[in-house]
Amino acid sequence: MADLTNTSGLKYPLTKMSFVVDFGATGTCAFSEVTGVESSVDVIEFRQGNANTLSLMKVPGLVHHGNVTMKYGMTTDTTLVSWFYDCVNSERQKFERKTDIIITLLDTSQAIQTSSEKYTAAAGEGVQWKLHDAWITKLNMPDLDAKTSDIAIASIEVAYERLEIVAGGAS
């Protein structure tokens, strides 16, 4: 594994082109684009009646997570299709939240290790975003056009309740 550090000892930034998305027991899926991993905290402003200052105090409020959009090239593999369908189906009999969806940004200097068809970053390498209690809120199928030879790109929008960020193997 090559160490991509310059002469001053600083590590080069990770590129955004090498990543994998792991859906746990459902499997790992190759997506062409993942956008919208974001969190924000409400700011609550208040002033106590006996305060000696005219400025407001600020305290953290509720945490909000945006929905994540994932785009992928359609294939005949149906590993995730049944979960996609269960989430957007009008009958909620089989609705299932995924315990963790793990998005791993890989260091391009490391080799991708595979074990039982899962991609894993070596300890201390890359960055991971873990989306806890996730489910699909939207499914967009590709537009079809017989006059082009473009890849059929579908997308899913995933909602989640908690975000965990693991950088370099430690959270």
Buried (B, 14 or more C-beta within 10 A) or exposed (E): EEEBEEEEEEEEEBEEEBBBBBBEEBBBBEBEEBEEBEEEEEEEEEEEEEEEEEEEEEEEEEEEBBBBBBBBEEEEEEEBBEBBEBBBEEEEEEEEBBEBBBBBBBBBBBEEEEEEEBBBBBEEBBBBBBBBEBBBBEBEEBEEEEEEEEEEBBBBBBBBEEBEEBEBEEE
